[in-house]
C-alpha cells in the first residue's frame, strides 16, 4: 500500500515491522526551479542537492524490515526537511563550497510559501503516521536514512557508516554493537550538535521513541545494485538491534 502528496510519498503504510523509515533527502528534483536557483546540471547531481543512494537503501530496508517509508520527492535545496523553518540551512544560500544564488536573500513570503508547501505537510504526515501506530499499541522506532560524501572540504572521510542519535542512544548503540563489516562510528561524520537530527528531535524524542539516523558514505551506494547490497547487509543488524532496543 502506498500514498502520495505533492512533495513526499508514503510507501508500505501498513507495514508490520517495528521501524518507520524516513528519507528526507531522497530526491534532487528541482521541478521548475533549476534556472531560478542558478545551478549547473552538475551541481543538481551533487550531494548539495540530495543524498545520492539514500532512497535506494531506504526502499531496500523498507522491504526487508516490512517498514513504512516516508520520503521527499523534491530537492533539499528547495527545502531541507531535516531543518526547522528558522534555520539558515532550511533554504541554504550556500552548501559546502557551492553558492545557491536562487536562495540568497529570500523574501519572507517565499520562505513562508516553501515552508507551507514542503515542511509542514511532510512533518504533519510523519507525526500522524507515528501517532496512529502508537494509538494501536504498536512497537515503533524511527530510523532516518542519509548518505554523505567521501570528501568534505577536501578532507577524506574514512568512516563508512555513521550512526547518529538525539537524546536516546539505545537503538544507535545497539546497531553500533553489531558487526556490519563497515568502518562504523557513533555520531560521525555528524552529530546532533551539528543540527542534523531535527527530524529525530521533532518526532522521536518527544514521543519517547527509540531512534537512529543512518549515514552511509555515498561511494558505497552509487548504483542500484550497491544500494540493494547495502540494504541486505544492514537489515539483519537493524532487525536485531530493534529487538534489543524495543
C-alpha positions in Angstrom: 0.0 0.0 0.0 1.3 3.4 -0.8 0.2 7.0 -0.5 1.4 10.3 -2.0 1.3 14.0 -1.7 2.7 16.8 -3.7 6.3 16.6 -2.4 6.5 13.4 -0.4 5.5 9.8 -0.7 4.5 7.2 1.9 5.2 3.5 0.9 4.1 0.4 2.7 1.9 2.4 5.0 0.6 -0.6 6.8 4.0 -2.3 7.2 4.1 -4.8 10.1 7.7 -4.1 11.1 8.7 -2.0 14.1 10.6 0.6 12.2 9.3 3.7 10.5 11.9 4.8 7.9 12.4 8.4 6.8 14.4 9.7 3.9 14.3 13.5 3.9 17.0 14.0 1.2 15.7 11.3 -1.2 15.4 13.5 -4.3 17.3 16.0 -6.4 14.2 17.1 -8.2 14.1 20.8 -8.5 10.9 20.9 -10.6 10.8 24.2 -12.4 13.4 25.8 -10.2 16.9 24.8 -11.5 17.2 28.0 -13.5 15.8 30.1 -10.7 18.3 28.6 -8.2 21.2 29.4 -10.6 22.7 25.8 -10.6 24.5 23.9 -13.2 23.4 20.4 -14.3 26.5 19.0 -12.4 25.5 20.8 -9.2 22.0 19.3 -9.4 23.5 15.8 -9.3 25.9 16.6 -6.5 25.4 15.9 -2.7 24.3 19.5 -2.2 21.0 18.7 -3.9 20.2 15.4 -2.2 21.7 12.3 -0.6 22.8 10.1 -3.5 21.9 6.4 -2.9 19.9 7.0 0.2 16.5 6.4 -1.2 17.6 3.1 -2.8 18.9 1.9 0.6 15.8 3.1 2.4 13.5 1.3 0.0 15.5 -1.9 0.4 15.3 -1.6 4.2 11.6 -0.9 4.0 11.1 -4.1 2.0 13.4 -6.3 4.2 12.0 -5.0 7.5 8.4 -4.6 6.4 8.7 -1.0 7.5 6.7 2.0 6.5 8.8 4.5 4.5 8.1 8.2 4.0 10.4 10.2 1.7 10.8 13.5 0.0 10.2 13.9 -3.8 11.8 17.4 -4.1 15.4 18.6 -3.6 16.6 19.7 -0.2 17.8 22.9 -1.9 14.1 23.9 -2.2 13.5 23.0 1.4 15.7 20.7 3.6 13.1 18.7 5.6 15.7 17.9 8.3 16.0 21.6 9.3 13.5 23.8 11.2 12.0 26.8 9.4 14.1 29.3 11.2 17.4 27.6 10.3 19.6 29.1 7.6 20.1 25.6 6.2 16.4 25.1 5.6 16.8 27.0 2.3 20.5 27.2 2.1 22.2 30.1 0.3 25.5 28.2 0.4 26.1 24.4 0.7 29.6 23.2 1.3 31.7 25.0 -1.4 28.7 25.9 -3.6 26.7 29.1 -3.7 22.9 28.7 -4.3 22.1 32.1 -5.9 18.3 31.5 -6.0 18.2 31.0 -2.2 20.2 34.2 -1.4 18.2 36.9 0.4 14.9 35.1 0.0 11.9 37.3 0.8 9.9 36.3 3.9 6.9 35.5 1.6 8.9 32.9 -0.3 10.4 31.3 2.8 6.9 31.0 4.2 5.5 29.6 0.9 8.2 26.9 0.8 7.6 26.1 4.4 3.9 25.7 3.9 4.4 23.6 0.7 7.2 21.3 1.8 8.0 21.3 5.5 4.6 21.4 7.2 2.8 18.7 5.2 5.8 16.3 5.4 6.1 16.5 9.2 2.4 16.6 9.8 2.1 13.3 7.8 5.0 11.7 9.7 3.5 12.8 13.1 0.1 11.4 12.1 1.7 8.1 11.0 3.6 7.7 14.2 0.5 8.8 16.3 -1.7 6.2 14.7 0.9 3.4 15.3 1.1 4.4 19.0 -2.7 4.6 19.4 -2.8 1.0 18.1 -0.1 -0.1 20.6 2.4 -1.0 18.0 6.1 -1.0 19.0 7.7 1.8 17.0 11.2 3.1 16.3 12.1 6.0 14.0 15.1 5.5 11.6 16.2 8.1 9.1 18.5 7.2 6.2 21.1 9.5 4.7 24.3 9.5 2.8 27.5 11.6 3.0 30.3 12.4 0.6 33.7 10.8 0.8 35.4 14.2 0.6 34.3 17.2 2.8 36.1 20.5 2.2 38.8 18.5 0.6 39.3 16.1 3.5 38.9 12.4 3.0 36.4 10.7 5.4 37.5 7.2 6.5 34.2 6.4 8.2 31.8 4.3 6.0 28.8 4.0 8.3 27.8 6.6 10.8 25.0 6.2 13.4 23.6 9.4 15.0 21.1 9.8 17.7 19.2 12.6 19.6 18.5 12.2 23.3 18.1 8.5 23.4 21.1 6.4 22.3 19.7 2.9 22.9 19.0 2.0 19.2 22.1 3.7 17.9 24.3 1.8 20.4 22.5 -1.5 19.6 23.3 -1.0 15.9 26.9 0.0 16.7 27.5 -3.1 18.8 26.8 -5.4 15.8 29.3 -6.2 13.1 28.5 -4.9 9.6 31.9 -5.2 8.0 31.9 -1.4 7.6 34.1 1.2 9.3 31.4 2.3 11.8 31.3 5.1 14.3 28.8 6.7 16.6 27.9 10.4 15.9 30.3 10.6 13.0 30.6 12.2 10.4 27.9 14.3 12.1 26.2 14.5 15.4 23.1 16.2 16.9 25.3 19.1 17.8 25.7 19.9 14.1 21.9 20.4 13.8 21.4 17.3 11.6 19.0 15.5 14.0 16.0 17.7 13.6 13.5 15.0 12.4 14.6 12.8 15.4 14.3 15.7 17.8 10.9 16.8 16.5 9.3 13.4 16.5 11.2 10.6 18.2 12.4 12.4 21.3 9.0 13.9 22.4 7.2 10.6 21.8 9.9 8.6 23.6 10.7 6.5 20.5 13.9 4.6 20.0 15.6 6.2 17.1 18.7 6.4 14.9 20.0 8.3 11.9 22.0 6.1 9.5 24.7 7.9 7.5 26.3 5.8 4.7 29.2 7.0 2.6 27.8 7.6 -0.9 30.6 6.0 -2.9 29.5 2.7 -1.3 25.9 3.0 -2.6 26.5 4.7 -6.0 24.5 2.1 -8.1 21.1 0.4 -7.6 23.0 -2.9 -7.1 25.2 -1.4 -4.4 22.1 0.1 -2.7 20.4 -3.3 -2.6 23.6 -4.9 -1.3 23.8 -2.3 1.4 20.2 -2.8 2.5 20.9 -6.6 2.6 23.9 -6.0 4.7 22.3 -3.6 7.2 18.8 -5.2 7.5 19.8 -8.1 9.8 21.8 -5.8 12.0 18.9 -3.3 12.3 16.4 -6.1 12.9 18.4 -7.5 15.8 19.1 -4.0 17.2 15.3 -3.2 17.1 14.6 -6.3 19.1 17.1 -5.3 21.8 16.1 -1.6 21.9 12.4 -2.2 22.0 
